[in-house]
Amino acid sequence: MQMLDSCSWLHVDDQYLTLQDNKDARHVKTYEVALKEKDFVEGPWSQNNLDNGADLLIPVPPPLCGVLIIGEETIVYCSASAFKAIPIRPSITRAYGRVDADGSRYLLGDHAGLLHLLVITHEKEKVTGLKIELLGETSIASTISYLDNAVVYIGSSYGDSQLIKLNLQPDAKGSYVEVLERYVNLGPIVDFCVVDLERQGQGQVVTCSGAYKDGSLRVVRNGIGINEQASVELQGIKGMWSLRAATDDPYDTFLVVSFISETRILAMNLEDELEETEIEGFCSEVQTLFCHGAVYNQLVQVVFLLFSVYLYYIS
Protein backbone atom coordinates (compact mmCIF):
# COMPACT_ATOMS: atom_id res chain seq x y z
CA MET A 1 0.00 0.00 0.00
CA GLN A 2 1.35 3.42 -0.97
CA MET A 3 0.63 6.71 0.77
CA LEU A 4 0.98 10.13 -0.84
CA ASP A 5 3.29 12.11 1.44
CA SER A 6 3.88 15.23 -0.66
CA CYS A 7 3.22 16.58 -4.12
CA SER A 8 4.32 19.45 -6.33
CA TRP A 9 3.90 20.91 -9.82
CA LEU A 10 7.06 21.04 -11.88
CA HIS A 11 8.02 24.00 -14.04
CA VAL A 12 8.04 22.00 -17.27
CA ASP A 13 5.31 20.66 -19.58
CA ASP A 14 2.62 20.56 -16.86
CA GLN A 15 4.30 17.69 -15.03
CA TYR A 16 3.10 16.68 -11.57
CA LEU A 17 5.41 15.08 -9.00
CA THR A 18 4.37 12.85 -6.10
CA LEU A 19 6.36 11.60 -3.12
CA GLN A 20 5.03 8.18 -2.15
CA ASP A 21 5.60 6.14 1.02
CA ASN A 22 5.20 2.34 0.91
CA LYS A 23 6.57 1.63 4.43
CA ASP A 24 9.95 0.24 3.31
CA ALA A 25 11.10 3.24 1.25
CA ARG A 26 9.99 6.44 -0.41
CA HIS A 27 9.80 7.10 -4.12
CA VAL A 28 9.04 10.00 -6.44
CA LYS A 29 7.08 9.67 -9.65
CA THR A 30 6.16 12.17 -12.33
CA TYR A 31 2.78 12.38 -13.98
CA GLU A 32 1.53 14.45 -16.90
CA VAL A 33 -1.94 15.84 -17.43
CA ALA A 34 -3.60 14.46 -20.56
CA LEU A 35 -5.99 17.24 -21.45
CA LYS A 36 -8.02 15.23 -23.96
CA GLU A 37 -8.54 12.30 -21.59
CA LYS A 38 -8.75 14.61 -18.55
CA ASP A 39 -6.58 12.22 -16.59
CA PHE A 40 -3.07 11.68 -15.25
CA VAL A 41 -0.60 9.58 -17.21
CA GLU A 42 2.81 8.42 -16.03
CA GLY A 43 5.56 10.95 -16.69
CA PRO A 44 9.01 10.54 -18.22
CA TRP A 45 10.99 9.81 -15.05
CA SER A 46 10.88 8.54 -11.48
CA GLN A 47 13.30 7.84 -8.64
CA ASN A 48 13.14 4.99 -6.14
CA ASN A 49 14.59 4.33 -2.68
CA LEU A 50 14.96 7.84 -1.33
CA ASP A 51 15.67 9.00 2.23
CA ASN A 52 12.98 7.50 4.51
CA GLY A 53 12.63 10.93 6.11
CA ALA A 54 12.07 12.77 2.84
CA ASP A 55 8.89 14.85 3.10
CA LEU A 56 9.54 18.15 1.28
CA LEU A 57 9.55 18.73 -2.48
CA ILE A 58 10.89 22.01 -3.92
CA PRO A 59 10.19 22.57 -7.64
CA VAL A 60 13.14 24.20 -9.41
CA PRO A 61 12.16 26.80 -12.05
CA PRO A 62 13.65 27.12 -15.56
CA PRO A 63 16.25 26.99 -16.90
CA LEU A 64 17.41 24.24 -14.50
CA CYS A 65 13.97 22.66 -13.83
CA GLY A 66 13.69 19.41 -11.87
CA VAL A 67 12.98 19.08 -8.15
CA LEU A 68 14.82 19.14 -4.82
CA ILE A 69 13.86 16.36 -2.39
CA ILE A 70 14.66 17.33 1.20
CA GLY A 71 15.14 14.44 3.61
CA GLU A 72 16.35 14.10 7.18
CA GLU A 73 19.84 12.89 6.20
CA THR A 74 20.17 13.65 2.48
CA ILE A 75 19.18 16.26 -0.09
CA VAL A 76 18.59 15.08 -3.66
CA TYR A 77 18.20 16.94 -6.94
CA CYS A 78 16.27 15.00 -9.59
CA SER A 79 15.33 15.72 -13.17
CA ALA A 80 14.89 13.77 -16.38
CA SER A 81 18.62 14.08 -17.09
CA ALA A 82 20.37 14.42 -13.72
CA PHE A 83 20.54 12.93 -10.23
CA LYS A 84 22.68 14.61 -7.55
CA ALA A 85 22.73 13.94 -3.81
CA ILE A 86 24.59 15.21 -0.73
CA PRO A 87 24.50 14.04 2.90
CA ILE A 88 23.44 16.47 5.64
CA ARG A 89 23.47 16.42 9.43
CA PRO A 90 20.26 14.81 10.72
CA SER A 91 17.55 17.47 10.78
CA ILE A 92 13.93 18.14 9.87
CA THR A 93 13.52 21.02 7.43
CA ARG A 94 10.53 23.16 8.39
CA ALA A 95 10.63 25.90 5.74
CA TYR A 96 12.44 27.08 2.63
CA GLY A 97 12.77 30.26 0.62
CA ARG A 98 14.12 30.75 -2.89
CA VAL A 99 16.89 33.33 -3.22
CA ASP A 100 17.48 33.61 -6.98
CA ALA A 101 14.92 33.76 -9.77
CA ASP A 102 16.67 30.88 -11.58
CA GLY A 103 16.31 28.62 -8.52
CA SER A 104 20.02 28.05 -7.99
CA ARG A 105 20.03 29.05 -4.29
CA TYR A 106 17.63 28.25 -1.45
CA LEU A 107 17.48 29.06 2.25
CA LEU A 108 16.47 26.11 4.46
CA GLY A 109 15.29 26.41 8.06
CA ASP A 110 15.23 23.31 10.28
CA HIS A 111 13.53 22.22 13.50
CA ALA A 112 16.41 23.54 15.63
CA GLY A 113 16.28 27.04 14.16
CA LEU A 114 19.43 26.58 12.07
CA LEU A 115 19.49 28.41 8.74
CA HIS A 116 21.32 26.82 5.78
CA LEU A 117 22.09 27.95 2.25
CA LEU A 118 21.63 25.27 -0.41
CA VAL A 119 23.33 25.94 -3.76
CA ILE A 120 22.71 24.07 -7.01
CA THR A 121 25.97 24.28 -8.95
CA HIS A 122 25.54 24.23 -12.71
CA GLU A 123 27.13 24.96 -16.05
CA LYS A 124 24.51 26.81 -18.09
CA GLU A 125 21.48 24.49 -17.87
CA LYS A 126 23.40 21.39 -16.74
CA VAL A 127 23.34 20.69 -12.98
CA THR A 128 26.75 19.55 -11.71
CA GLY A 129 26.19 19.19 -7.97
CA LEU A 130 24.83 20.47 -4.66
CA LYS A 131 26.46 22.45 -1.85
CA ILE A 132 25.10 23.35 1.58
CA GLU A 133 26.46 25.78 4.17
CA LEU A 134 25.35 26.66 7.70
CA LEU A 135 24.65 30.40 7.98
CA GLY A 136 23.59 30.72 11.60
CA GLU A 137 20.66 30.46 14.00
CA THR A 138 17.26 32.15 13.85
CA SER A 139 13.85 31.56 15.37
CA ILE A 140 12.39 28.22 14.26
CA ALA A 141 11.16 29.17 10.81
CA SER A 142 7.64 28.46 9.57
CA THR A 143 8.15 30.63 6.47
CA ILE A 144 11.23 32.12 4.84
CA SER A 145 10.93 35.07 2.44
CA TYR A 146 14.03 36.46 0.73
CA LEU A 147 13.32 40.17 0.20
CA ASP A 148 16.33 41.85 -1.43
CA ASN A 149 19.94 42.86 -0.79
CA ALA A 150 20.54 39.90 1.54
CA VAL A 151 17.56 40.83 3.76
CA VAL A 152 15.31 37.92 4.77
CA TYR A 153 12.05 37.68 6.72
CA ILE A 154 11.77 34.68 9.06
CA GLY A 155 8.17 34.02 10.04
CA SER A 156 7.86 31.80 13.10
CA SER A 157 4.90 30.01 14.70
CA TYR A 158 7.01 29.01 17.72
CA GLY A 159 8.75 32.27 18.65
CA ASP A 160 9.35 35.84 17.57
CA SER A 161 9.46 36.46 13.83
CA GLN A 162 12.63 38.18 12.62
CA LEU A 163 13.97 40.44 9.92
CA ILE A 164 17.58 39.39 9.33
CA LYS A 165 20.49 40.33 7.12
CA LEU A 166 22.94 37.81 5.68
CA ASN A 167 26.46 39.20 5.91
CA LEU A 168 29.31 38.33 3.58
CA GLN A 169 31.69 37.70 6.50
CA PRO A 170 30.95 35.74 9.70
CA ASP A 171 31.00 37.35 13.14
CA ALA A 172 33.10 36.22 16.10
CA LYS A 173 30.76 33.24 16.64
CA GLY A 174 30.98 32.17 12.99
CA SER A 175 27.43 33.30 12.17
CA TYR A 176 26.48 35.13 8.98
CA VAL A 177 23.09 36.11 10.43
CA GLU A 178 22.45 39.60 11.79
CA VAL A 179 19.05 40.25 13.38
CA LEU A 180 17.73 43.64 12.25
CA GLU A 181 14.33 43.54 13.92
CA ARG A 182 12.13 41.24 15.98
CA TYR A 183 8.34 40.94 15.85
CA VAL A 184 6.87 39.75 19.14
CA ASN A 185 4.81 36.57 19.01
CA LEU A 186 3.12 35.40 22.22
CA GLY A 187 1.77 32.23 20.66
CA PRO A 188 1.40 29.42 21.06
CA ILE A 189 0.39 30.04 24.69
CA VAL A 190 0.28 26.66 26.42
CA ASP A 191 -0.48 28.03 29.89
CA PHE A 192 -0.84 31.35 31.71
CA CYS A 193 -1.69 32.84 35.08
CA VAL A 194 -2.55 36.26 36.50
CA VAL A 195 -0.23 37.51 39.25
CA ASP A 196 0.54 40.77 41.03
CA LEU A 197 4.30 40.80 40.54
CA GLU A 198 4.86 44.27 42.03
CA ARG A 199 2.21 43.89 44.77
CA GLN A 200 0.43 47.08 43.74
CA GLY A 201 -2.98 45.55 43.12
CA GLN A 202 -2.47 45.34 39.36
CA GLY A 203 -2.70 41.87 37.90
CA GLN A 204 -0.31 40.96 35.12
CA VAL A 205 -0.55 37.97 32.83
CA VAL A 206 2.45 35.62 32.77
CA THR A 207 2.36 33.30 29.76
CA CYS A 208 4.21 30.15 28.78
CA SER A 209 4.80 31.18 25.19
CA GLY A 210 6.44 29.57 22.20
CA ALA A 211 7.78 26.04 21.82
CA TYR A 212 11.03 24.08 21.64
CA LYS A 213 14.10 26.31 21.79
CA ASP A 214 11.96 29.43 21.39
CA GLY A 215 9.85 28.71 24.47
CA SER A 216 9.81 31.54 27.03
CA LEU A 217 7.94 33.20 29.87
CA ARG A 218 6.31 36.49 28.86
CA VAL A 219 4.78 39.15 31.11
CA VAL A 220 1.84 40.99 29.56
CA ARG A 221 1.25 44.36 31.20
CA ASN A 222 -1.67 46.74 31.05
CA GLY A 223 -1.67 49.14 28.14
CA ILE A 224 -0.52 46.73 25.44
CA GLY A 225 -2.57 47.31 22.30
CA ILE A 226 -2.94 45.89 18.83
CA ASN A 227 -2.39 47.98 15.73
CA GLU A 228 -4.52 46.61 12.93
CA GLN A 229 -2.86 46.71 9.52
CA ALA A 230 -5.59 45.11 7.43
CA SER A 231 -8.53 42.79 7.92
CA VAL A 232 -11.12 40.87 5.93
CA GLU A 233 -14.26 39.63 7.70
CA LEU A 234 -14.67 36.10 6.36
CA GLN A 235 -15.78 33.16 8.50
CA GLY A 236 -15.02 29.47 7.97
CA ILE A 237 -12.00 29.75 5.69
CA LYS A 238 -10.60 26.32 4.75
CA GLY A 239 -7.71 27.40 2.53
CA MET A 240 -6.12 30.37 0.75
CA TRP A 241 -3.88 30.67 -2.33
CA SER A 242 -2.44 33.62 -4.24
CA LEU A 243 -2.43 33.61 -8.04
CA ARG A 244 -0.96 35.73 -10.81
CA ALA A 245 -3.05 37.01 -13.70
CA ALA A 246 -0.36 35.83 -16.15
CA THR A 247 2.64 33.52 -15.86
CA ASP A 248 5.14 36.34 -16.47
CA ASP A 249 3.57 38.83 -14.02
CA PRO A 250 6.03 39.84 -11.28
CA TYR A 251 3.35 40.02 -8.55
CA ASP A 252 0.28 38.08 -7.46
CA THR A 253 -3.11 39.55 -8.41
CA PHE A 254 -5.77 37.26 -6.97
CA LEU A 255 -6.42 35.77 -3.54
CA VAL A 256 -8.47 32.55 -3.74
CA VAL A 257 -10.39 31.83 -0.53
CA SER A 258 -11.96 28.38 -0.08
CA PHE A 259 -14.94 27.62 2.15
CA ILE A 260 -16.76 24.37 2.93
CA SER A 261 -19.24 24.78 0.05
CA GLU A 262 -17.91 27.61 -2.14
CA THR A 263 -14.84 29.46 -3.33
CA ARG A 264 -14.42 33.23 -3.52
CA ILE A 265 -11.83 35.23 -5.45
CA LEU A 266 -10.50 38.56 -4.16
CA ALA A 267 -8.35 41.07 -6.04
CA MET A 268 -6.74 44.44 -5.33
CA ASN A 269 -8.52 47.41 -6.92
CA LEU A 270 -7.07 50.79 -7.86
CA GLU A 271 -7.51 52.02 -4.27
CA ASP A 272 -5.40 49.10 -2.98
CA GLU A 273 -8.47 47.49 -1.42
CA LEU A 274 -9.56 43.88 -1.65
CA GLU A 275 -12.77 43.35 -3.59
CA GLU A 276 -14.54 40.23 -4.82
CA THR A 277 -14.08 39.35 -8.49
CA GLU A 278 -14.35 36.38 -10.86
CA ILE A 279 -11.99 34.31 -13.01
CA GLU A 280 -13.61 32.89 -16.11
CA GLY A 281 -13.84 29.10 -15.92
CA PHE A 282 -13.15 28.96 -12.17
CA CYS A 283 -15.53 26.69 -10.20
CA SER A 284 -16.87 28.91 -7.42
CA GLU A 285 -19.83 26.80 -6.23
CA VAL A 286 -17.64 24.10 -4.63
CA GLN A 287 -14.82 23.83 -2.12
CA THR A 288 -11.33 24.25 -3.58
CA LEU A 289 -8.71 21.86 -2.19
CA PHE A 290 -5.76 23.34 -4.11
CA CYS A 291 -5.03 25.83 -6.88
CA HIS A 292 -1.85 27.03 -8.54
CA GLY A 293 -0.60 28.82 -11.62
CA ALA A 294 0.58 26.67 -14.53
CA VAL A 295 2.52 27.35 -17.72
CA TYR A 296 1.06 29.22 -20.70
CA ASN A 297 -1.13 31.48 -18.51
CA GLN A 298 -3.19 28.57 -17.21
CA LEU A 299 -4.53 27.87 -13.72
CA VAL A 300 -5.02 24.54 -11.96
CA GLN A 301 -7.94 24.05 -9.57
CA VAL A 302 -8.60 20.89 -7.55
CA VAL A 303 -12.12 20.72 -6.11
CA PHE A 304 -14.17 18.40 -3.91
CA LEU A 305 -17.56 17.48 -5.40
CA LEU A 306 -19.92 14.65 -4.45
CA PHE A 307 -17.25 12.77 -2.43
CA SER A 308 -14.83 12.88 -5.38
CA VAL A 309 -11.82 15.04 -6.24
CA TYR A 310 -11.69 16.74 -9.64
CA LEU A 311 -8.83 18.52 -11.40
CA TYR A 312 -9.60 21.48 -13.68
CA TYR A 313 -7.34 23.36 -16.06
CA ILE A 314 -8.37 27.00 -16.64
CA SER A 315 -6.92 28.91 -19.60
Backbone torsions as a table, in degrees:
resi	resn	phi	psi	omega
1	MET	NA	133.2	-178.2
2	GLN	-110.6	141.3	177.1
3	MET	-117.1	139.1	178.2
4	LEU	-83.1	114.0	-175.4
5	ASP	-95.6	-32.9	179.7
6	SER	-159.7	159.4	178.5
7	CYS	-149.9	159.9	-178.1
8	SER	-161.9	149.4	172.1
9	TRP	-89.2	137.0	177.9
10	LEU	-93.2	155.1	-177.3
11	HIS	-87.5	46.1	179.6
12	VAL	-158.7	124.1	170.4
13	ASP	49.2	37.1	176.2
14	ASP	52.6	44.0	177.7
15	GLN	-90.5	145.7	-176.1
16	TYR	-120.9	131.5	-174.9
17	LEU	-115.2	134.6	177.0
18	THR	-122.2	144.1	173.5
19	LEU	-107.8	116.9	-171.9
20	GLN	-114.6	142.7	-178.9
21	ASP	-118.4	119.1	177.9
22	ASN	-118.5	38.7	177.1
23	LYS	75.5	-55.0	-175.6
24	ASP	-79.0	-33.0	-176.8
25	ALA	-160.1	171.6	178.1
26	ARG	-117.5	146.3	-176.0
27	HIS	-136.1	154.6	171.2
28	VAL	-116.5	142.5	177.8
29	LYS	-136.2	144.8	175.9
30	THR	-101.5	146.3	175.2
31	TYR	-132.1	152.2	175.5
32	GLU	-118.2	150.8	179.5
33	VAL	-91.1	116.5	174.9
34	ALA	-88.0	105.1	-173.4
35	LEU	-65.4	-38.0	-178.9
36	LYS	-66.6	-44.2	-179.0
37	GLU	-83.3	-13.3	-177.0
38	LYS	53.8	52.2	-176.8
39	ASP	-152.7	166.4	174.4
40	PHE	-88.0	140.0	171.0
41	VAL	-125.9	153.3	-177.7
42	GLU	-61.3	137.9	-177.2
43	GLY	-84.3	-172.6	-172.4
44	PRO	-79.5	-15.1	-177.4
45	TRP	-150.5	162.6	177.2
46	SER	-153.7	168.9	178.9
47	GLN	-145.5	126.7	-177.3
48	ASN	-102.9	164.1	171.0
49	ASN	56.4	60.8	176.9
50	LEU	-92.0	178.7	176.1
51	ASP	-54.0	128.6	-179.6
52	ASN	-61.9	-19.5	179.0
53	GLY	-95.7	5.6	-178.4
54	ALA	-66.7	125.0	-180.0
55	ASP	-147.8	11.0	-179.3
56	LEU	-133.2	125.4	176.9
57	LEU	-110.9	130.6	178.6
58	ILE	-119.5	108.9	177.9
59	PRO	-70.0	134.0	-179.6
60	VAL	-98.5	126.3	-176.5
61	PRO	-75.9	169.3	174.4
62	PRO	-61.7	151.8	9.2
63	PRO	-88.5	-6.5	-176.2
64	LEU	-77.8	-42.5	-178.2
65	CYS	57.9	-170.4	-177.1
66	GLY	88.6	-162.8	-176.8
67	VAL	-148.3	146.9	171.3
68	LEU	-100.1	131.5	179.5
69	ILE	-112.5	111.0	-174.3
70	ILE	-96.2	118.4	177.7
71	GLY	-110.6	-172.9	179.2
72	GLU	-83.3	-23.1	-178.3
73	GLU	-129.2	-10.8	179.3
74	THR	-142.1	156.3	170.5
75	ILE	-123.6	130.9	-175.1
76	VAL	-123.9	137.5	168.6
77	TYR	-106.6	128.8	-179.9
78	CYS	-128.8	142.7	169.7
79	SER	-153.5	-176.6	179.8
80	ALA	-66.9	-21.0	-174.0
81	SER	-122.9	-0.2	-175.7
82	ALA	-148.0	149.8	173.8
83	PHE	-142.2	116.5	180.0
84	LYS	-131.5	141.0	-178.0
85	ALA	-142.6	147.2	173.8
86	ILE	-136.9	146.2	174.9
87	PRO	-80.4	152.0	176.1
88	ILE	-134.1	163.0	174.7
89	ARG	-66.7	143.2	-176.7
90	PRO	-54.9	124.0	-179.3
91	SER	-162.4	164.4	176.4
92	ILE	-117.2	113.7	-177.7
93	THR	-77.6	124.0	-176.7
94	ARG	-94.9	-32.2	-173.7
95	ALA	-154.1	159.1	175.7
96	TYR	-144.0	158.1	176.3
97	GLY	-145.1	133.0	-179.9
98	ARG	-79.8	136.2	-179.0
99	VAL	-93.5	-51.6	-175.1
100	ASP	-103.8	150.7	179.7
101	ALA	-63.3	-29.8	-179.2
102	ASP	-83.5	0.8	176.3
103	GLY	72.6	26.7	-178.7
104	SER	-90.9	-12.9	179.0
105	ARG	-137.3	139.0	-179.9
106	TYR	-136.8	144.9	171.5
107	LEU	-98.0	132.6	-179.0
108	LEU	-120.8	130.0	176.2
109	GLY	-113.7	130.1	-175.5
110	ASP	-105.7	-176.5	-173.6
111	HIS	-68.7	-17.0	-179.9
112	ALA	-96.9	2.8	-179.6
113	GLY	83.2	13.1	177.9
114	LEU	-85.6	137.1	-178.4
115	LEU	-108.1	125.4	-179.8
116	HIS	-118.2	154.6	172.2
117	LEU	-110.9	120.2	177.9
118	LEU	-103.6	127.2	-177.3
119	VAL	-118.9	129.4	172.1
120	ILE	-94.8	108.2	178.4
121	THR	-80.1	141.0	-175.5
122	HIS	-156.0	157.7	171.5
123	GLU	-116.3	105.6	-171.0
124	LYS	57.0	-115.8	-177.5
125	GLU	-99.8	6.3	-179.4
126	LYS	-98.7	119.9	179.1
127	VAL	-78.2	129.1	-176.9
128	THR	-109.4	-16.9	-179.8
129	GLY	171.6	-177.4	179.2
130	LEU	-128.3	145.1	174.4
131	LYS	-134.7	144.6	177.7
132	ILE	-136.1	140.9	-177.3
133	GLU	-139.3	136.9	176.6
134	LEU	-78.1	126.7	-179.1
135	LEU	-97.0	-36.1	-177.8
136	GLY	158.5	-163.7	-176.2
137	GLU	-117.1	139.9	176.0
138	THR	-132.8	-174.6	166.5
139	SER	-62.5	157.1	177.6
140	ILE	-63.0	115.8	-170.5
141	ALA	-80.2	133.2	167.6
142	SER	-100.7	-30.7	174.0
143	THR	-141.0	148.9	176.6
144	ILE	-131.0	123.0	-179.1
145	SER	-126.3	111.7	175.7
146	TYR	-78.3	121.4	-175.8
147	LEU	-90.2	-73.3	178.9
148	ASP	-176.7	158.1	175.5
149	ASN	51.4	43.6	175.9
150	ALA	67.7	18.6	177.0
151	VAL	-100.6	131.6	-173.5
152	VAL	-131.9	138.7	173.6
153	TYR	-99.9	125.6	176.9
154	ILE	-107.2	108.1	176.3
155	GLY	-92.1	129.6	-174.8
156	SER	-126.6	135.5	173.7
157	SER	-92.6	-6.6	-174.3
158	TYR	-113.1	-10.8	-178.6
159	GLY	-161.0	-163.2	179.7
160	ASP	-70.1	135.6	171.6
161	SER	-73.5	156.5	-172.7
162	GLN	-137.5	148.2	166.5
163	LEU	-108.0	117.6	-174.1
164	ILE	-122.0	161.9	174.3
165	LYS	-122.6	136.3	178.5
166	LEU	-96.4	113.4	-177.3
167	ASN	-86.0	155.8	179.2
168	LEU	-73.6	-29.8	-178.7
169	GLN	-117.9	143.5	179.6
170	PRO	-74.4	157.5	176.0
171	ASP	-85.0	-167.6	-177.0
172	ALA	-63.7	-24.9	179.3
173	LYS	-92.7	3.3	179.4
174	GLY	83.5	12.1	-177.8
175	SER	-97.4	139.7	175.5
176	TYR	-95.0	0.5	-174.0
177	VAL	-96.1	127.9	174.0
178	GLU	-120.9	121.8	-179.1
179	VAL	-82.0	118.3	179.4
180	LEU	-88.2	-38.2	-177.1
181	GLU	-157.2	149.3	177.1
182	ARG	-118.0	145.2	178.2
183	TYR	-119.9	113.1	-170.7
184	VAL	-62.6	133.3	176.4
185	ASN	-131.4	113.2	179.8
186	LEU	-80.4	-19.7	-176.1
187	GLY	-88.7	163.0	-9.8
188	PRO	-74.7	136.9	177.4
189	ILE	-92.5	111.6	-177.2
190	VAL	-91.4	-19.1	176.9
191	ASP	-165.4	156.8	175.8
192	PHE	-158.3	162.8	175.1
193	CYS	-148.7	160.0	178.9
194	VAL	-107.4	123.0	-178.3
195	VAL	-135.0	159.0	174.9
196	ASP	-105.4	85.3	-173.0
197	LEU	-63.9	-37.5	-175.3
198	GLU	-99.1	4.4	177.2
199	ARG	53.7	46.2	178.0
200	GLN	-118.2	13.5	178.3
201	GLY	81.3	9.1	178.4
202	GLN	-110.5	114.1	179.4
203	GLY	-74.5	139.1	176.4
204	GLN	-124.2	145.3	-177.7
205	VAL	-92.6	124.1	175.2
206	VAL	-106.8	122.2	-175.5
207	THR	-113.7	146.0	166.6
208	CYS	-91.4	99.9	-172.0
209	SER	-108.2	155.8	174.7
210	GLY	77.2	-170.0	-179.2
211	ALA	-157.3	159.0	177.4
212	TYR	56.8	-134.1	-175.8
213	LYS	-70.2	-18.0	-178.7
214	ASP	-94.1	8.5	177.2
215	GLY	-67.8	142.9	-176.9
216	SER	-159.6	164.3	170.5
217	LEU	-97.0	129.8	179.7
218	ARG	-121.4	141.2	176.9
219	VAL	-108.2	118.8	-179.6
220	VAL	-100.4	116.3	-177.2
221	ARG	-99.2	164.5	175.3
222	ASN	-63.4	145.4	176.2
223	GLY	100.0	-7.0	177.8
224	ILE	-74.4	128.4	-178.8
225	GLY	-121.3	174.8	178.9
226	ILE	-120.0	126.3	175.7
227	ASN	-97.3	112.2	-177.9
228	GLU	-79.5	126.2	178.3
229	GLN	-91.7	-44.0	179.0
230	ALA	-164.4	153.9	179.0
231	SER	-154.3	150.1	174.8
232	VAL	-133.2	122.9	-176.7
233	GLU	-85.2	92.0	178.9
234	LEU	-134.8	126.5	-177.9
235	GLN	-102.1	146.6	173.0
236	GLY	74.4	32.8	-180.0
237	ILE	-70.8	129.7	179.5
238	LYS	-103.3	-20.0	-180.0
239	GLY	-174.2	153.8	178.4
240	MET	-140.3	141.7	177.9
241	TRP	-142.7	144.0	175.4
242	SER	-101.6	142.8	-177.5
243	LEU	-132.7	152.3	173.9
244	ARG	-99.3	148.5	179.9
245	ALA	-68.4	-29.7	177.8
246	ALA	-143.1	154.7	-175.8
247	THR	-58.2	-37.4	-175.2
248	ASP	-88.7	-0.5	179.3
249	ASP	-64.7	138.3	-178.7
250	PRO	-75.0	-22.5	-175.5
251	TYR	-128.5	157.4	175.9
252	ASP	-74.0	146.5	-178.8
253	THR	-112.3	-40.7	-172.3
254	PHE	-110.5	149.7	171.3
255	LEU	-120.2	112.7	-179.5
256	VAL	-92.1	123.6	-176.7
257	VAL	-117.6	120.8	-175.9
258	SER	-103.0	135.5	175.9
259	PHE	-118.9	179.7	-174.2
260	ILE	-65.9	-28.5	-176.7
261	SER	-134.0	10.1	179.2
262	GLU	-160.4	169.7	177.5
263	THR	-134.1	132.0	177.9
264	ARG	-115.5	150.4	-179.3
265	ILE	-120.8	124.4	178.6
266	LEU	-111.4	150.0	178.8
267	ALA	-145.8	155.5	178.3
268	MET	-81.2	130.8	176.2
269	ASN	-92.7	-171.6	-176.6
270	LEU	-67.5	-21.7	178.3
271	GLU	-92.4	14.9	-179.6
272	ASP	58.9	37.8	175.8
273	GLU	-117.1	148.4	178.0
274	LEU	-79.6	129.7	175.6
275	GLU	-136.5	153.6	-178.1
276	GLU	-75.4	140.3	-178.9
277	THR	-143.8	-172.6	179.6
278	GLU	-133.9	151.9	170.9
279	ILE	-119.0	122.9	-176.1
280	GLU	-59.3	129.1	-179.7
281	GLY	91.9	-10.9	-177.9
282	PHE	-77.7	134.2	179.5
283	CYS	-82.8	108.5	-175.2
284	SER	-103.4	-7.6	-177.1
285	GLU	-92.5	6.9	-178.6
286	VAL	-134.3	167.7	177.3
287	GLN	-76.8	132.8	175.9
288	THR	-92.6	127.7	178.2
289	LEU	-90.8	-29.1	-178.6
290	PHE	-165.4	145.2	169.7
291	CYS	-150.3	152.9	-174.1
292	HIS	-162.3	153.4	174.1
293	GLY	-75.2	144.9	177.7
294	ALA	-122.7	179.0	-178.6
295	VAL	-70.8	163.4	176.5
296	TYR	59.5	39.5	175.7
297	ASN	57.3	38.3	178.0
298	GLN	-109.6	158.3	176.1
299	LEU	-122.3	147.8	176.9
300	VAL	-113.4	130.3	177.4
301	GLN	-129.5	126.3	175.9
302	VAL	-108.9	124.2	-174.6
303	VAL	-124.7	159.5	176.0
304	PHE	-108.7	121.4	-176.1
305	LEU	-145.4	121.4	176.5
306	LEU	53.7	48.9	176.2
307	PHE	62.9	22.6	176.3
308	SER	-133.0	157.0	179.5
309	VAL	-108.1	130.3	-178.3
310	TYR	-121.5	144.2	178.0
311	LEU	-110.6	128.6	179.7
312	TYR	-121.9	138.4	171.7
313	TYR	-104.4	131.2	-177.0
314	ILE	-121.2	117.8	179.7
315	SER	-90.6	NA	NA
